[in-house]
């Protein structure tokens, strides 16, 4: 009996340490889980640090900033020069138009004189060298004006237009339409799209 008790005591002594080893194994396993959790959390912090590092590296160098600034200045200067060139060309065209108009306006009375002189020549004297010479000069003058862009304004038989006609007389005539030009007292001219002189006309109704 004593031998049995001793054997049982030895078994109990041998079994208890086994339970302790199991507990110690479980205790050792728990930190592994904690380490895994921390290991899983580490990549987020690492990526944030990497992002912060790349953000710092993304800053432009001073040379790049100077190049961008100089490029912007050059583009602005080119745009200003293009605007200046367009403006000067427009001003030159306007100055040429103003100068041409002033010269042509001074020639219009000469044209009027030629027309009145030719109309005053009797039919039997139109073959006269002086009369034929006047007519030739008049045609040459009108050809030159046409080449410059001067054209007479149509008036007789047209509807009155205040943009081209200057009504100085009015007449009532039932046979004619309303606001119709029946007579041209002085011929009007325009230079390209600008009116040099309005036509002085008589308007019906």
C-alpha contacts under 8 A as a table, 3 or more apart, distances in Angstrom:
res1	aa1	res2	aa2	distance
1	X	4	X	5.07
1	X	5	X	6.38
2	X	5	X	5.11
2	X	6	X	6.18
3	X	6	X	5.13
3	X	7	X	6.18
4	X	7	X	5.02
4	X	8	X	6.20
5	X	8	X	5.05
5	X	9	X	6.12
6	X	9	X	5.04
6	X	10	X	6.16
7	X	10	X	5.05
7	X	11	X	6.25
8	X	11	X	4.95
8	X	12	X	6.21
9	X	12	X	5.10
9	X	13	X	6.08
10	X	13	X	5.00
10	X	14	X	6.12
11	X	14	X	5.04
11	X	15	X	6.06
12	X	15	X	5.09
12	X	16	X	6.24
13	X	16	X	5.72
13	X	17	X	7.21
14	X	17	X	6.13
14	X	18	X	7.14
15	X	18	X	5.30
15	X	19	X	6.87
16	X	19	X	5.31
16	X	20	X	6.53
17	X	20	X	4.93
17	X	21	X	6.19
18	X	21	X	5.11
18	X	22	X	6.34
19	X	22	X	5.02
19	X	23	X	6.25
20	X	23	X	5.01
20	X	24	X	6.05
21	X	24	X	4.93
21	X	25	X	5.97
22	X	25	X	4.96
22	X	26	X	6.19
23	X	26	X	5.03
23	X	27	X	6.08
24	X	27	X	4.86
24	X	28	X	6.04
25	X	28	X	4.98
25	X	29	X	6.12
26	X	29	X	4.96
26	X	30	X	6.36
27	X	30	X	5.40
27	X	31	X	7.23
28	X	31	X	5.97
28	X	32	X	6.96
29	X	32	X	5.20
29	X	33	X	6.72
30	X	33	X	5.24
30	X	34	X	6.52
31	X	34	X	4.84
31	X	35	X	5.97
32	X	35	X	4.94
32	X	36	X	6.12
33	X	36	X	4.95
33	X	37	X	6.22
34	X	37	X	5.06
34	X	38	X	6.20
35	X	38	X	5.09
35	X	39	X	5.88
36	X	39	X	4.83
36	X	40	X	6.06
37	X	40	X	5.04
37	X	41	X	6.27
38	X	41	X	4.96
38	X	42	X	6.11
39	X	42	X	5.21
39	X	43	X	7.50
40	X	43	X	6.53
41	X	44	X	6.03
41	X	45	X	7.24
42	X	45	X	5.42
42	X	46	X	6.10
43	X	46	X	4.84
43	X	47	X	5.94
44	X	47	X	5.12
44	X	48	X	6.18
45	X	48	X	5.04
45	X	49	X	6.17
46	X	49	X	5.09
46	X	50	X	6.13
47	X	50	X	4.87
47	X	51	X	6.00
48	X	51	X	4.98
48	X	52	X	6.14
49	X	52	X	5.08
49	X	53	X	6.12
50	X	53	X	4.94
50	X	54	X	6.20
51	X	54	X	5.16
51	X	55	X	6.07
52	X	55	X	5.06
52	X	56	X	6.39
53	X	56	X	5.32
53	X	57	X	6.48
54	X	57	X	4.86
54	X	58	X	6.12
55	X	58	X	5.06
55	X	59	X	7.14
56	X	59	X	5.95
60	X	64	X	6.14
60	X	65	X	6.62
61	X	64	X	5.31
61	X	65	X	6.43
62	X	65	X	5.05
62	X	66	X	6.12
63	X	66	X	5.08
63	X	67	X	6.12
64	X	67	X	5.05
64	X	68	X	6.17
65	X	68	X	5.15
65	X	69	X	6.12
66	X	69	X	5.02
66	X	70	X	6.06
67	X	70	X	5.19
67	X	71	X	6.01
68	X	71	X	5.07
68	X	72	X	6.17
69	X	72	X	5.18
69	X	73	X	6.32
70	X	73	X	5.02
70	X	74	X	6.19
71	X	74	X	5.15
71	X	75	X	6.23
72	X	75	X	5.16
72	X	76	X	6.22
73	X	76	X	5.12
73	X	77	X	6.16
74	X	77	X	5.09
74	X	78	X	6.13
75	X	78	X	5.13
75	X	79	X	6.21
76	X	79	X	5.11
76	X	80	X	6.16
77	X	80	X	5.02
77	X	81	X	6.06
78	X	81	X	5.05
78	X	82	X	6.13
79	X	82	X	5.10
79	X	83	X	6.22
80	X	83	X	5.10
80	X	84	X	6.09
81	X	84	X	4.95
81	X	85	X	6.08
82	X	85	X	5.13
82	X	86	X	6.20
83	X	86	X	5.19
83	X	87	X	6.05
84	X	87	X	5.06
84	X	88	X	6.08
85	X	88	X	5.18
85	X	89	X	6.12
86	X	89	X	5.18
86	X	90	X	6.16
87	X	90	X	5.12
87	X	91	X	6.13
88	X	91	X	4.95
88	X	92	X	6.03
89	X	92	X	5.05
89	X	93	X	6.22
90	X	93	X	5.14
90	X	94	X	6.19
91	X	94	X	5.01
91	X	95	X	6.04
92	X	95	X	5.01
92	X	96	X	6.10
93	X	96	X	5.09
93	X	97	X	6.15
94	X	97	X	5.04
94	X	98	X	6.11
95	X	98	X	5.08
95	X	99	X	6.09
96	X	99	X	5.11
96	X	100	X	6.03
97	X	100	X	5.15
97	X	101	X	6.03
98	X	101	X	5.18
98	X	102	X	6.24
99	X	102	X	5.24
99	X	103	X	6.36
100	X	103	X	5.24
100	X	104	X	6.10
101	X	104	X	5.17
101	X	105	X	5.95
101	X	191	X	6.99
101	X	196	X	6.83
102	X	105	X	5.25
102	X	106	X	6.57
103	X	106	X	5.35
103	X	107	X	6.61
104	X	107	X	4.97
104	X	108	X	6.35
105	X	108	X	5.35
105	X	109	X	7.78
105	X	196	X	6.55
105	X	197	X	7.78
106	X	109	X	6.54
106	X	110	X	7.78
107	X	110	X	5.28
107	X	111	X	6.53
108	X	111	X	4.98
108	X	112	X	6.25
109	X	112	X	4.90
109	X	113	X	6.21
110	X	113	X	5.06
110	X	114	X	6.32
111	X	114	X	5.15
111	X	115	X	6.26
111	X	138	X	7.21
111	X	141	X	7.86
112	X	115	X	5.12
112	X	116	X	6.18
113	X	116	X	5.18
113	X	117	X	6.01
114	X	117	X	5.06
114	X	118	X	6.11
114	X	134	X	7.23
114	X	135	X	7.91
114	X	138	X	6.27
115	X	118	X	5.23
115	X	119	X	6.18
115	X	138	X	7.76
116	X	119	X	5.17
116	X	120	X	6.20
117	X	120	X	5.23
117	X	121	X	6.72
118	X	121	X	5.48
118	X	131	X	7.13
118	X	134	X	7.22
118	X	135	X	6.79
119	X	122	X	7.84
121	X	125	X	6.45
121	X	126	X	6.41
121	X	131	X	7.20
122	X	125	X	5.43
122	X	126	X	6.53
123	X	126	X	5.44
124	X	127	X	7.11
125	X	128	X	5.29
125	X	131	X	7.20
126	X	131	X	5.44
126	X	132	X	6.38
127	X	131	X	6.70
127	X	132	X	6.17
128	X	131	X	5.23
128	X	132	X	6.10
129	X	132	X	5.09
129	X	133	X	5.84
130	X	133	X	5.04
130	X	134	X	6.19
131	X	134	X	5.15
131	X	135	X	6.31
132	X	135	X	5.10
132	X	136	X	6.17
133	X	136	X	5.06
133	X	137	X	6.22
134	X	137	X	5.21
134	X	138	X	6.14
135	X	138	X	5.01
135	X	139	X	6.21
136	X	139	X	5.20
136	X	140	X	6.20
137	X	140	X	5.05
137	X	141	X	6.10
138	X	141	X	5.12
138	X	142	X	6.22
139	X	142	X	5.12
139	X	143	X	6.10
140	X	143	X	5.10
140	X	144	X	6.33
141	X	144	X	5.23
141	X	145	X	6.33
142	X	145	X	5.04
142	X	146	X	6.09
143	X	146	X	5.09
143	X	147	X	6.27
144	X	147	X	5.16
144	X	148	X	6.41
145	X	148	X	5.05
145	X	149	X	6.47
145	X	150	X	5.23
145	X	151	X	7.65
146	X	149	X	5.09
146	X	150	X	4.87
146	X	151	X	6.05
147	X	150	X	7.27
149	X	191	X	5.62
149	X	192	X	5.31
150	X	189	X	6.74
150	X	190	X	5.76
150	X	191	X	4.57
150	X	192	X	6.35
151	X	189	X	5.72
151	X	190	X	5.65
151	X	191	X	6.63
151	X	192	X	7.63
152	X	187	X	7.03
152	X	188	X	5.83
152	X	189	X	4.35
152	X	190	X	6.38
153	X	164	X	7.18
153	X	187	X	7.12
153	X	188	X	5.25
153	X	189	X	5.29
153	X	190	X	6.70
153	X	199	X	6.98
154	X	158	X	7.27
155	X	158	X	5.43
155	X	159	X	7.85
155	X	160	X	7.79
155	X	165	X	7.39
155	X	181	X	6.23
155	X	183	X	7.80
155	X	184	X	6.58
155	X	199	X	7.14
155	X	201	X	7.45
156	X	180	X	7.89
156	X	181	X	5.13
156	X	182	X	5.45
156	X	183	X	5.67
156	X	184	X	6.22
157	X	180	X	6.16
157	X	181	X	5.43
157	X	182	X	6.04
158	X	180	X	5.80
158	X	181	X	5.69
159	X	178	X	7.96
159	X	179	X	5.71
159	X	180	X	4.55
159	X	181	X	6.08
160	X	165	X	6.50
160	X	179	X	5.42
160	X	180	X	5.67
160	X	181	X	5.89
160	X	203	X	7.09
161	X	164	X	5.65
161	X	165	X	5.56
162	X	165	X	5.09
162	X	166	X	6.46
164	X	188	X	7.73
164	X	195	X	7.11
164	X	198	X	5.37
164	X	199	X	6.48
165	X	188	X	7.81
165	X	198	X	5.29
165	X	199	X	4.75
165	X	200	X	6.23
165	X	201	X	6.65
166	X	198	X	5.89
166	X	199	X	5.66
166	X	200	X	4.84
166	X	201	X	6.05
167	X	170	X	7.46
167	X	200	X	5.92
167	X	201	X	5.01
167	X	202	X	5.81
167	X	203	X	6.40
168	X	200	X	6.35
168	X	201	X	6.09
168	X	202	X	6.16
169	X	201	X	6.80
169	X	202	X	4.56
169	X	203	X	6.31
170	X	202	X	5.55
170	X	203	X	4.94
170	X	204	X	5.79
170	X	205	X	7.23
171	X	202	X	7.22
171	X	203	X	6.24
171	X	204	X	4.76
171	X	205	X	6.19
172	X	204	X	5.43
172	X	205	X	4.86
173	X	176	X	5.62
173	X	204	X	6.21
173	X	205	X	6.37
174	X	177	X	7.37
174	X	205	X	7.79
176	X	180	X	7.07
176	X	204	X	6.85
176	X	205	X	7.65
177	X	180	X	5.86
177	X	204	X	7.28
177	X	205	X	7.03
178	X	204	X	6.40
178	X	205	X	5.00
179	X	203	X	5.90
179	X	204	X	5.57
179	X	205	X	5.66
180	X	203	X	5.58
180	X	204	X	5.39
180	X	205	X	7.39
181	X	184	X	7.53
181	X	201	X	6.44
181	X	202	X	5.78
181	X	203	X	4.51
181	X	204	X	6.30
182	X	201	X	7.51
182	X	202	X	5.77
182	X	203	X	5.79
182	X	204	X	6.40
183	X	201	X	5.67
183	X	202	X	5.11
183	X	203	X	7.35
184	X	187	X	6.51
184	X	199	X	6.97
184	X	200	X	6.06
184	X	201	X	4.50
184	X	202	X	6.45
185	X	199	X	7.56
185	X	200	X	5.29
185	X	201	X	5.42
185	X	202	X	7.33
186	X	199	X	5.71
186	X	200	X	4.99
186	X	201	X	7.10
187	X	198	X	7.62
187	X	199	X	5.06
187	X	200	X	6.79
188	X	196	X	7.41
188	X	197	X	4.99
188	X	198	X	4.73
188	X	199	X	3.92
188	X	200	X	7.23
189	X	195	X	6.32
189	X	196	X	5.44
189	X	197	X	5.29
189	X	198	X	6.78
189	X	199	X	7.45
190	X	193	X	6.63
190	X	194	X	5.51
190	X	195	X	4.10
190	X	196	X	4.75
190	X	197	X	6.66
191	X	194	X	5.19
191	X	195	X	6.11
191	X	196	X	6.12
195	X	198	X	6.73
